Amino acid sequence: MHVLQPKHSKLKQEEVSKLLVKYNISLAQLPKISKEDSAVINLTANVGDVVRIERKLDEGSEEYFRVVV
């Protein structure tokens, strides 16, 4: 992983359920990320898994979520 690449982590099923309830969305409504993406390959994520992307800012960090396709 490159130094400038944001941290990627695979969510557990319980975390995915909480995320979908929190934002009142379905899995299909999440933005998508390719299974062939280098960060996803390192996670050994499968199609349908949800990935958290943590981007650092000057004041803290932000989280983004993507579903693997």
Backbone as CSV, one residue per row, in Angstrom:
resi,resn,N_x,N_y,N_z,CA_x,CA_y,CA_z,C_x,C_y,C_z
1,MET,0.850,-1.178,0.000,0.000,0.000,0.000,0.894,1.238,0.000
2,HIS,0.531,2.215,-0.792,1.285,3.449,-0.897,1.018,4.342,0.306
3,VAL,1.963,5.173,0.663,1.854,6.056,1.823,0.671,7.010,1.695
4,LEU,0.400,7.480,0.485,-0.674,8.450,0.290,-2.050,7.803,0.107
5,GLN,-2.102,6.488,0.009,-3.381,5.800,-0.179,-4.137,5.772,1.150
6,PRO,-5.432,6.131,1.140,-6.205,6.085,2.382,-6.332,4.651,2.901
7,LYS,-6.572,4.529,4.189,-6.707,3.209,4.803,-8.036,2.577,4.377
8,HIS,-7.984,1.338,3.915,-9.164,0.574,3.520,-9.324,-0.584,4.505
9,SER,-10.553,-0.834,4.936,-10.810,-1.988,5.801,-12.182,-2.567,5.478
10,LYS,-12.273,-3.873,5.592,-13.519,-4.577,5.297,-14.387,-4.577,6.547
11,LEU,-15.687,-4.260,6.385,-16.607,-4.239,7.516,-17.139,-5.634,7.804
12,LYS,-17.423,-5.889,9.073,-18.091,-7.126,9.474,-19.579,-6.989,9.151
13,GLN,-20.279,-8.108,9.105,-21.697,-8.088,8.734,-22.529,-7.238,9.698
14,GLU,-22.216,-7.277,10.994,-22.958,-6.471,11.975,-22.760,-4.976,11.700
15,GLU,-21.534,-4.598,11.334,-21.233,-3.200,11.038,-21.978,-2.740,9.781
16,VAL,-22.092,-3.634,8.796,-22.813,-3.306,7.563,-24.276,-3.060,7.886
17,SER,-24.869,-3.913,8.705,-26.276,-3.755,9.079,-26.511,-2.418,9.777
18,LYS,-25.637,-2.057,10.707,-25.766,-0.782,11.421,-25.629,0.401,10.467
19,LEU,-24.703,0.294,9.515,-24.477,1.359,8.541,-25.723,1.588,7.690
20,LEU,-26.315,0.509,7.211,-27.494,0.615,6.355,-28.689,1.190,7.112
21,VAL,-28.830,0.815,8.376,-29.920,1.361,9.198,-29.660,2.834,9.502
22,LYS,-28.426,3.173,9.834,-28.069,4.559,10.176,-28.413,5.524,9.050
23,TYR,-28.075,5.144,7.815,-28.315,6.033,6.678,-29.610,5.718,5.931
24,ASN,-30.361,4.713,6.411,-31.633,4.325,5.816,-31.486,4.071,4.310
25,ILE,-30.529,3.211,3.969,-30.254,2.883,2.574,-30.149,1.369,2.409
26,SER,-30.128,0.928,1.167,-29.885,-0.484,0.888,-28.455,-0.638,0.390
27,LEU,-27.994,-1.854,0.334,-26.635,-2.137,-0.116,-26.419,-1.640,-1.546
28,ALA,-27.442,-1.732,-2.364,-27.342,-1.312,-3.771,-27.173,0.199,-3.918
29,GLN,-27.515,0.962,-2.899,-27.417,2.418,-2.964,-26.031,2.946,-2.595
30,LEU,-25.164,2.088,-2.079,-23.806,2.521,-1.753,-22.998,2.686,-3.031
31,PRO,-22.045,3.617,-3.032,-21.126,3.714,-4.177,-20.356,2.409,-4.317
32,LYS,-19.864,2.164,-5.489,-19.228,0.889,-5.786,-17.711,1.026,-5.935
33,ILE,-17.016,-0.103,-5.684,-15.580,-0.183,-5.894,-15.305,-1.548,-6.532
34,SER,-14.409,-1.578,-7.473,-14.109,-2.808,-8.203,-13.356,-3.813,-7.340
35,LYS,-13.665,-5.072,-7.534,-12.946,-6.142,-6.848,-11.485,-6.164,-7.277
36,GLU,-11.191,-5.590,-8.453,-9.831,-5.564,-8.992,-9.013,-4.374,-8.484
37,ASP,-9.607,-3.476,-7.710,-8.894,-2.331,-7.147,-7.776,-2.849,-6.245
38,SER,-6.597,-2.259,-6.340,-5.437,-2.761,-5.587,-5.665,-2.776,-4.074
39,ALA,-6.371,-1.803,-3.548,-6.631,-1.769,-2.107,-7.589,-2.885,-1.701
40,VAL,-8.524,-3.220,-2.582,-9.496,-4.269,-2.284,-8.852,-5.648,-2.403
41,ILE,-7.957,-5.813,-3.348,-7.268,-7.093,-3.517,-6.502,-7.435,-2.242
42,ASN,-5.874,-6.466,-1.632,-5.113,-6.699,-0.397,-6.003,-7.108,0.771
43,LEU,-7.293,-6.739,0.713,-8.236,-7.085,1.782,-8.857,-8.463,1.579
44,THR,-8.650,-9.042,0.433,-9.319,-10.277,0.021,-10.836,-10.155,0.176
45,ALA,-11.366,-9.019,-0.284,-12.798,-8.769,-0.218,-13.508,-9.455,-1.375
46,ASN,-14.711,-9.925,-1.116,-15.527,-10.574,-2.123,-16.628,-9.632,-2.591
47,VAL,-17.246,-9.985,-3.707,-18.364,-9.188,-4.224,-19.458,-9.137,-3.158
48,GLY,-19.963,-7.927,-2.884,-21.000,-7.738,-1.869,-20.473,-7.275,-0.531
49,ASP,-19.164,-7.365,-0.304,-18.577,-6.870,0.939,-18.565,-5.345,0.925
50,VAL,-18.569,-4.755,2.103,-18.514,-3.297,2.220,-17.154,-2.909,2.768
51,VAL,-16.554,-1.885,2.151,-15.226,-1.414,2.520,-15.327,0.001,3.088
52,ARG,-14.649,0.221,4.220,-14.558,1.556,4.814,-13.247,2.171,4.347
53,ILE,-13.334,3.421,3.862,-12.149,4.145,3.428,-11.989,5.332,4.373
54,GLU,-10.850,5.395,5.060,-10.594,6.468,6.021,-9.582,7.437,5.433
55,ARG,-10.038,8.642,5.151,-9.156,9.675,4.605,-8.821,10.667,5.702
56,LYS,-7.528,10.923,5.876,-7.090,11.861,6.906,-7.211,13.284,6.396
57,LEU,-7.657,14.150,7.292,-7.777,15.581,7.016,-6.886,16.336,8.000
58,ASP,-6.814,17.639,7.829,-6.042,18.450,8.774,-6.593,18.299,10.182
59,GLU,-7.911,18.220,10.282,-8.562,18.090,11.591,-9.321,16.769,11.655
60,GLY,-8.637,15.685,11.915,-9.299,14.397,12.046,-9.299,13.593,10.761
61,SER,-10.388,12.868,10.553,-10.499,12.046,9.358,-11.967,11.905,8.964
62,GLU,-12.185,11.452,7.734,-13.540,11.199,7.222,-13.631,9.766,6.774
63,GLU,-14.820,9.185,6.905,-15.043,7.817,6.469,-15.958,7.804,5.253
64,TYR,-15.619,6.936,4.315,-16.422,6.721,3.114,-16.658,5.220,3.012
65,PHE,-17.759,4.838,2.437,-18.085,3.421,2.326,-18.354,3.063,0.878
66,ARG,-17.899,1.882,0.471,-18.087,1.387,-0.892,-18.446,-0.085,-0.813
67,VAL,-19.292,-0.534,-1.747,-19.614,-1.955,-1.853,-18.796,-2.537,-2.999
68,VAL,-18.247,-3.710,-2.792,-17.378,-4.356,-3.777,-18.234,-4.993,-4.870
69,VAL,-17.883,-4.669,-6.113,-18.570,-5.275,-7.268,-17.577,-5.971,-8.159
